[in-house]
Amino acid sequence: MTPTTSVALVTRNRPESLARTLASLGQQVTAPFEVVVSDDSDDGVVAEVRRVVEAHGARYVRGPRRGLYANRNAVALACRGTHVRTMDDDHEFPPGHLVACDAALAEDPASVWILGEQYPGDIDPARIPDCPGQLTAAGYSATPPDPQDCWAISDGAAIYPRRLFQEGVRYAEAFPFGAAYLELGSRLHWRGQRIRFLDTTYVVHHYDPAARSVMDPAVDLASRTFAALCHAFVYQPSARNRAVCLSRMALRAARGGVPGAQAVAAGWRAFRVHISELERGARG
């Protein structure tokens, strides 16, 4: 079967940025099988977002409005191609981007492919971006030793076989934003899924820290705690990983005072719920 790529684009309250992304996508020499935009915008912005989506010939769906990861799950499930290409509304693409993505799928349609990024004002088409990071027991990401067989993940720039979502794989939805996406890479690796770095193209990321959907240190801390616990106690449960994870949890709780301790506790609770769901097969 020839792979067909569904672009699964999430957006929230940024119609101008979304228009730039869709215009850049439309300038590629090849087109994806479909472009699906899931809109988590506030009610007052929905009409403008929908107008932008339809003006660019994409399919509009209303998002669940439960945070970024719930929106990613919703748009992935709305896709109909053999593969799901995650995308954000602050991306642009260099020439030949989709050609490179199609070539990767033709070479290895069974793998998850992840992409790196460059930033406006510092773009060098000849430079290969760094591989996205993979989860560590400390809750942060680190460059993988082997980018062609790793558990790194690129939240908004990855290509998944759609069968994974059909089998029940989902982004964890316990947190509306933050580092929880790193857990998915570790979980896929645990499942035996190969993850590879696509080093022949990249995305241009118009990153604006002031325009993030959620800017909450407590959410960031809780989501990192959650991801680290999953990695150290389930997916790669070595004695060292457990020791690193627990020591970092204690340090964060001590340094953060009551808010820090509460965030760590929230991460622990989310971990327990997630593991129960894994045991029931609800999260793949």
N, C-alpha and C positions, 0 to 999 in steps of 0.2 A: 504494500500500500504506500503510495506517495504521501509523505507527511504534509499536513495542512496546518498552518499556524493561525490561531486565534489570538489577537492582541487583547489582553485583559487589562484595561486601563482604569485606574481608580482616580477619582477627583473629589475635591471638597472646597467649595467657595473660591475657586480660582479660575473663572472663565477665560480671562486673558491669557493666563499661562497655559491652560488647556488648549486654547486656539493655536498657540505657538507649537505645542507638541503635535497636534493633529496636522497642522500645515507641514511641519517637518517630515512627518510620516508620509504625507501625500507626495512629497518630493522624491521619494525613493523610486528607483527604476523598476522595482517589482512591488507588488501589493500583497499584503497578507490575505488569507482566506476571509477574514472578517476582523472588524474592530468593534469591540464591545466596551462601552464606557459605563461604569457604575458610579452613580452620583450620590455622594453623601452630604450634599450641600444643605445649608439652612433653607427654609421655605422661601425666603425672599430672594434667593439666588438661583433657584431651580430653573425658572423660565429662561434665564439667560444662558445657563449651562446647557440646557436642552437645545436651545437655538444653535449654539456653537457646535454641538455634537451632530445635529442633523444637517447643518450647513456643510460639514465635511464628510457626509455620507456614512457616518458610523451609526451603530445601534445603541440607543440610549436605554438604560435600565436604572430604576431608582434603587439606591443602596439601602442597606438595612439600618444605617445610622447608629451603629453600635461600636464604631471605631474602625481604624485602618484594617485590622486583620479580618474582622468580620466582613468588611467590604471586599477584601481580596478573595475570600472564600466565595462570596456571593457572585462575583464577576467570573471567577473560574468555573463555577457550576453553570453559568449562563452560556459558556462557550461551546462551540460545536465542532471545532477542528480537532485533529489528532493531537495537537500540542497547544499548550497555553503559554503565551509570552507575557509575563507580568510587565506592567509599565506604569509610570507615574506621570502626573500632569505637569512636571517641571523638567521634562527631558526633551532633548533634541538628538538628532542622529546624523552621523557623518555619511558622506556618499558611500553607497554600496553596503550599508548596514544590513538591510534585509537579505541581500544576496549572501552575505557571510553567514547570517543565521540559517538560511535555507541550506547552505553547504554543510554546516555542522549537523543538521538533522539528517541530511542525506547520508553523511558518513556514519552517524551513530544515533539513530532515533530513539534508542532505549534509555539513553542517559539524560540526566538533568544537566543543562548547560547554563553556566553563570557568566555574567559580563562585568567588566570593569567600567570605570567612568573617568572622564576628564571634566574640567571646569572652564566656563567661559573666561577668556582672557589669558588662559594658559594651555591652549590646545596645540598639540603637536601630533599631526596625523601619523607621523612615523614612529611615535612612541607607543609601546604596548603598556596599557595601564596596569597597575598592580592587580593581582588576583584579589577578589573579596576575601575577607577573613573568615576563619572557622572558629567555632565556639571553644573556649577553654573552661576549665573547672572554676576559674575565677569569675566567670560571667562576662568576660570580654572576648574580643576576637583577635586572632593572630594569623599571620600569613601561613598558609599550609605548605608543608615541605614538598608535596606533590600536587600541584594544581589540577592534574588530570585524574586524580583519584583521591578525593578529599571529602570533608563534610562542610566546606565553606558554602555560604549562601549569599545571594544578592537579592535583597528583598524586592526591589522594584525592577530588576533587570535579569530575569531568569526565564528559561524555557523548560517547561515541565511536560512530560507525556501526560495527556489528559487522563489516561487510565489511572494515574495515581489518585486523582480526585474522585474518580468513579469507584475506586477501592476504599474510599473513606478517609484519605489523607486530607488534613485541613491545617491551616495556620491556627495556632492556639489563640483563642479569642478572650483570654482572661484579662488582657490589658488593651486599651484602645490604641496604644502607641508604644514605642520603646524597643528594648532589645529582645523581646520574645521571639522575633523571627529567627534568631540564631539557633533556637531550639529545633526548628524544623530541619535544618541541615544535618544536625547531629542525629535526629530521629530517622531521617531518610537513610543515612549511612548505616545506622543500626538495623534497618530493614533490609540492607543489602543493595540499596540503590546507589549506582555510581553517579557521582557528581563531577563534572568536568568544566574547566575554564576555557571559554571561547576567546582566544587571544588575537583574533584577526579583526576585531571591531570593538566598539565601545559605545557608551551613551555620553552625551554632554549633559551634565547635571547642573541646572540653575538653582543650586542650593541656597536657600534663604532661611537662616535659623530663626528669623523673626516671623516667618510665615508658617511654622510648623503647626500641625493640627492640635498637638498637645505639648505644652512646655511645662512639665511637672517633674521635678527631681525625684519625688516619691514614686511616681510611676516608673521612671527609669530604674531606680534602685530595686523596686519590687520585681520588675520584669527580668532584670539581670539575675536576681536571686533565683527566680523560677527557672530560667534557662540553665543556670549552673547546676542546680539540683537535679534537673532531668539528665544532664550530661554526666554528672559525677556518680549518680546513684542508680541510673537505669541504663543509659546507652553505652557508657564506657566506665564501668564501676570499679576502677582500681583503687587500691588503698591510698595512693598518692592523690588521685583526683578527689576522693572524699575528704582527705585532710585539707587540701587547698580550698575546696568549697566551704567547708565548715569554718575554717579560720577566717576566710574573707567575710562570711556572714557575720561572725562575731565582731570583726573589726568594723564593719559598716554599721552594725547596730550600736556599738560603743561610741563611734565618732559622730553618729547622727543624732544622738540623744533619743528622746521619745519618738520623734517623727521617723528617725532611721530605724529604730526597733520595730515600729509599726509597719514600715515598708518591707522589712525583712520578713515579718510575720505574714504579710499579705502574699509575698512570693512563696512562702512555705505552704500556705493554704491553697494557692493556685496549683502548686506542684502536686499536692495530695489529690485534688480533684482531677487533675490531668491524668495522673497515673491510674486512678480508678476508671477513667474513661478508656485509657489504653487497654486495660485489662478486659474491658467489655468489648473492645474492638471498635469503639466509637470514633477514634481518631486515627485509625490506620497505624 
